[in-house]
Amino acid sequence: MPHPNRLLISLVFAASTSSIALSHAAAQTDFVEGILPPGSGYRSDSEGRLRNCVPPEGVSVDRTFKAQCRAALKANALARRVTPIDPEAWLNGAYIDRGIKGRRPIGRMRFRLEVDGNGKVASCTILNPSGDDQLDRSVCARLVNVARFVPARNAAGQPITAEFISWIN
């Protein structure tokens, strides 16, 4: 469970570590809550700004929901999701240690990055190992050293710590 002052973001890395495709999903953590029905969410643009609301399953987008959405977007106008900067460069083939060059994860290697209020990675945790401990350590070390983000911001517009979860196939 993320810390209540953190924003949870999910980013999907494509099948190859040399080409990375992005797909965002996020929890509402650290936004002004209580405006939208429980289970609702937000979609954001490429700069992390909240752009529209997603109703919970089974709730129709009627006048009431649209009014709630406008109010929620206005209340969260300064909020931003953590946004990766040039993720294609993070895991290019040049970083891999000589001893593990050419190795690939067996299945999906999932990891969590803690991103500080300056957009730097404070820590990396492997959530689903690749099956190769040396590869896991190498990937985490690389991400801590080179991954950078536009920091997440809370509803007041202040930079906050955020968790960024992704995987490599």
Protein Blocks (a to p, Z undefined) as FASTA:
>chain_A
ZZfkbccddddddfblkbccddddddfehiaehkacghiacdddfkopafbdcddehiac
dfklmmmmmmmmmmmmmgccdddehkllmmgcklpcfklgoiacehjadddddddfkopa
fbdcdfbdghiaklmmmmmmmmmmmoccdddddfkopacddddddddZZ
